[in-house]
Amino acid sequence: MKILITGSNGLLGQKLVDKLRKKEDIELVATALGPDRYPFTEGYIYDSLDIGNEAEVKTIIQKHNPDCIINTAAMTNVDACETDHEGCDKLNVHAVKYLAEAAEENGARLIHLSTDFIFDGTHGPLKEDEEPKPLSNYGNSKYIGEQMVQQYCSKWSILRTVLVYGVVHNMSRSNIVLWVKSSLENNITINVVDDQFRTPTLAEDLADGCILAATKNAQGIYNISGKEFMSIYDLAQRIAEHWQLNKTLIRRAQSADINQPAKRPPITGFNITKAREELGYEPHSLEEGLHSLKI
C-alpha cells in the first residue's frame, strides 16, 4: 500500500512517519509546506506540498498516485482561526476540498483528521452520531471540512480527536503537557480551567488510529482519542504528579476568566467504543502516555 501524508512536519505527521517508514508493506510519501523537518531520511520519500494550492495538490497526488492519503495538515491554532478567517478557511475548508477531489480522481482513500471543537460542549463524552454545533470559527471550518470530504470523495474516513499531546523533533507548536511541565519547572504560576472536560490523546495513539483506518479500509466517522475523561485542571495536576512538580503553582480558573478570542466547548471528550470494536483501536492510559514522552 502506498500512503501519502500531508502535514508530515507536525506532531501527528511525524509520528506517522516514525511508524510507517518501518513497515515493509507500506510505501510512504511524506509531504508538508517547506523543507522536511523529520531528522531521518530512510524508509520514505519527501515532497514539499502547499495544500492551499489547488494545482500543487493535483500535481503531487497524480505524481505519487497513492492508495491512501492521510490529511493531518490544518490550521489548528483556535484563536488565530478566530481572527484570520481567510487563512483558516484556506487550510481547513478549501484545501480539504482540493484533497478530496484529487483523491477521488486518483481512486485513493482519504483519511481526514477532525476535532471535538465541532461540538458545542453541553455534554460528553460524545459518540460519532452527535450533532455538530461549533462555537468557534475553527470548529466551524473543521465541520465544513468534514462535509467537503463526504461530498467530493467516495472512499473516506473522518477521524475526530481531542487535545493531542506528545513530543517530536523541531516542534513548531507546544501542547498542554509541554506547557504545564515547562511552566512548573520554571516556577511559573499557571491558570488552568476546571470547567472544560476532555479525553486527552497521545499522538502515538492517534497515529495508530490513522494506520488502522488505512489498513482496514475503514469507511465513515470514528472517534480516536484517549480513554480517560477529565477536566483540564485535573490533567495539569496529573502532569505535575507524574514529574513530581509543584502543584501549588496550578491555580483553578474558569473559562470566562481566561481572555481568549475563540470560545471553547466546555464538555467534550469521546466515546471510543466504535473505534475499539471496528478498528481494534486501544489507547494508552494517561500515565502510560506521560511515561512514554522523551522529555
C-alpha positions in Angstrom: 0.0 0.0 0.0 1.2 3.5 -0.9 0.3 6.1 1.7 0.8 9.9 1.3 0.8 12.0 4.4 0.1 15.8 4.4 1.4 17.9 7.3 4.3 15.5 7.9 6.3 18.2 9.8 3.6 18.4 12.5 3.2 16.4 15.7 0.9 13.7 14.3 2.6 13.8 10.9 6.0 13.0 12.4 4.5 10.2 14.5 3.0 8.7 11.3 6.4 8.9 9.5 8.0 7.3 12.6 5.7 4.3 12.4 5.0 3.9 8.7 8.6 4.2 7.4 9.5 1.0 9.3 6.7 -1.1 7.7 7.9 -3.3 4.8 4.4 -3.5 3.3 4.0 0.3 3.2 5.4 2.7 0.6 5.4 6.1 2.3 5.3 9.6 0.8 5.6 12.5 3.3 4.6 16.0 2.3 4.5 19.3 4.1 5.0 23.0 3.5 8.7 23.8 3.1 11.7 21.6 3.9 11.4 18.2 5.7 11.9 18.6 9.5 12.0 14.9 10.2 15.6 14.1 11.2 15.9 10.7 9.4 15.7 10.1 5.7 15.4 6.3 5.4 12.1 4.5 4.6 10.2 7.2 2.8 10.4 10.0 0.3 9.6 13.6 0.9 7.9 16.2 -1.4 7.0 19.8 -0.4 3.3 20.5 -0.7 1.2 23.6 0.0 -2.3 22.0 0.4 -3.8 25.5 -0.1 -2.6 25.5 -3.7 -5.1 23.5 -5.8 -2.8 23.0 -8.7 0.0 21.8 -6.5 -2.3 19.3 -4.7 -3.4 17.8 -8.0 0.1 17.6 -9.3 1.6 15.9 -6.2 -1.3 13.4 -5.9 -1.1 12.5 -9.6 2.7 12.2 -9.4 2.7 9.7 -6.5 -0.7 8.1 -7.1 -1.2 6.9 -3.5 -3.7 4.3 -2.4 -4.4 6.3 0.7 -4.0 10.0 1.7 -3.8 10.8 5.4 -4.6 14.6 5.8 -3.0 15.8 9.1 -2.4 19.3 7.8 -4.7 22.1 9.2 -4.7 25.5 10.8 -5.2 24.3 14.4 -4.5 27.5 16.5 -8.0 28.1 17.6 -7.6 31.8 18.5 -5.7 32.5 15.3 -8.5 30.9 13.3 -11.0 33.3 15.1 -9.0 36.4 13.9 -7.9 35.1 10.5 -11.0 33.6 8.8 -9.4 33.7 5.4 -6.3 31.8 6.4 -8.4 29.3 8.4 -10.7 28.6 5.6 -7.8 28.2 3.1 -6.4 25.3 5.0 -9.4 23.8 6.8 -12.0 24.1 4.1 -10.7 24.8 0.6 -7.6 22.6 0.9 -9.7 19.7 2.1 -11.9 20.1 -1.0 -8.8 20.0 -3.2 -7.5 16.8 -1.5 -10.9 15.2 -1.6 -11.2 15.9 -5.4 -7.7 14.7 -6.0 -8.2 11.6 -4.0 -11.4 10.8 -6.0 -9.7 11.5 -9.4 -6.9 9.1 -8.5 -9.0 6.4 -6.8 -7.4 7.0 -3.4 -8.9 6.7 0.1 -8.9 9.9 2.1 -8.4 9.8 5.8 -9.1 13.2 7.3 -8.4 14.5 10.8 -11.2 16.4 12.6 -11.8 17.7 16.1 -14.1 17.7 19.2 -14.4 21.5 18.6 -17.1 20.9 16.1 -19.4 20.4 19.1 -21.0 23.0 21.5 -19.8 21.3 24.6 -23.1 20.9 26.5 -22.3 17.2 27.4 -19.8 14.4 26.9 -18.2 12.0 26.2 -19.7 12.0 22.7 -20.4 9.4 20.2 -19.9 9.6 16.4 -23.6 10.4 15.7 -23.7 13.5 17.9 -25.0 16.6 16.0 -22.2 19.1 15.4 -22.8 22.7 16.7 -19.5 24.6 16.5 -18.8 27.6 18.8 -15.8 29.0 17.0 -14.6 29.7 13.5 -12.0 26.9 13.9 -14.7 24.4 14.9 -17.0 25.6 12.0 -14.1 25.3 9.5 -13.4 21.8 10.6 -17.1 20.8 10.4 -17.3 22.2 6.9 -14.1 20.3 6.1 -15.8 17.1 7.1 -18.6 17.9 4.7 -16.1 18.5 1.9 -14.6 15.0 2.4 -18.0 13.4 2.2 -19.2 15.4 -0.7 -16.2 15.1 -3.0 -14.7 11.7 -2.2 -16.3 8.3 -2.2 -13.7 6.4 -0.1 -13.1 8.2 3.1 -12.7 8.1 6.9 -13.0 11.0 9.2 -11.1 10.6 12.5 -12.1 13.0 15.2 -9.7 13.6 18.1 -9.3 15.6 21.3 -6.4 17.6 22.9 -3.4 15.8 21.4 -0.1 15.8 23.2 3.4 14.5 22.5 6.9 15.4 21.5 8.6 15.4 18.1 11.7 16.8 16.5 11.9 20.6 15.8 8.4 21.3 17.1 6.6 24.3 15.7 3.9 24.4 18.4 3.7 23.4 22.1 0.8 21.4 23.7 -0.9 21.1 27.0 1.6 18.7 28.6 4.7 20.5 27.5 3.3 23.9 28.6 2.3 22.6 32.1 5.7 20.8 32.6 7.8 23.7 31.4 5.9 26.3 33.4 6.1 24.4 36.6 9.8 23.5 36.1 10.4 27.3 35.7 8.4 28.1 38.9 5.7 29.9 36.9 2.2 30.1 38.3 -0.4 29.0 35.7 -4.2 29.4 35.5 -5.9 26.3 34.3 -9.6 25.9 33.7 -11.6 23.4 35.7 -14.8 23.8 33.7 -13.6 22.2 30.5 -13.5 18.4 30.2 -11.7 16.3 27.6 -10.2 12.9 26.8 -6.5 13.8 26.2 -4.9 11.9 23.3 -1.3 10.7 23.0 0.0 11.5 19.5 1.3 7.9 19.0 -2.2 6.6 19.7 -3.8 8.9 17.2 -1.2 7.8 14.6 -2.1 4.1 15.4 -5.7 5.0 14.8 -4.9 6.5 11.4 -2.9 3.4 10.4 -5.7 1.1 11.5 -8.2 3.1 9.4 -5.9 3.0 6.4 -5.0 -0.7 6.6 -8.6 -1.8 7.3 -10.1 0.5 4.6 -12.4 2.0 7.2 -15.4 3.9 5.9 -17.1 6.5 8.0 -16.6 8.6 11.1 -14.5 7.4 14.1 -13.7 8.9 17.4 -9.9 8.4 18.0 -8.9 9.8 21.4 -7.6 8.9 24.9 -9.9 6.8 27.1 -9.8 8.9 30.3 -12.3 11.7 30.8 -11.1 14.6 33.0 -11.0 18.4 33.4 -8.0 20.3 32.1 -7.2 21.3 35.7 -7.1 17.6 36.7 -4.9 16.9 33.7 -2.5 19.6 34.8 -2.5 18.1 38.4 -1.7 14.7 37.0 1.1 16.1 34.8 2.6 17.7 37.9 2.3 14.5 39.9 4.0 12.5 37.2 7.1 14.6 37.1 6.9 15.5 40.9 6.5 19.2 40.3 5.0 21.9 42.5 1.2 21.5 42.2 0.6 24.7 44.2 1.6 26.7 41.1 -1.5 25.5 39.4 -4.4 27.8 40.0 -8.0 26.9 39.3 -9.7 29.2 36.7 -13.0 29.5 34.9 -13.2 29.7 31.1 -14.9 33.1 31.5 -11.8 34.4 33.3 -9.4 33.4 30.5 -9.2 36.1 27.8 -9.2 34.1 24.6 -10.7 35.3 21.2 -12.4 31.9 20.5 -15.0 30.1 22.5 -14.1 26.6 23.7 -16.7 23.9 24.2 -17.0 23.2 27.9 -17.5 19.4 27.8 -16.4 17.1 25.0 -14.3 14.0 25.2 -15.1 11.0 23.1 -16.7 7.6 23.5 -14.3 5.4 21.5 -16.3 2.1 21.5 -16.8 2.1 17.7 -13.1 2.5 17.0 -12.3 -0.2 19.6 -14.8 -2.7 18.1 -14.3 -2.0 14.4 -10.7 -1.0 14.2 -9.1 -2.7 17.2 -8.0 0.7 18.5 -6.8 0.7 22.1 -5.1 3.9 23.5 -2.7 4.1 26.4 -3.7 5.4 29.8 -2.6 9.0 30.6 0.2 7.8 32.9 1.5 5.4 30.2 1.4 8.2 27.7 3.3 10.6 30.0 5.8 7.9 30.8 6.5 7.4 27.1 7.4 11.0 26.4 11.1 11.6 25.9 11.4 15.0 27.6 
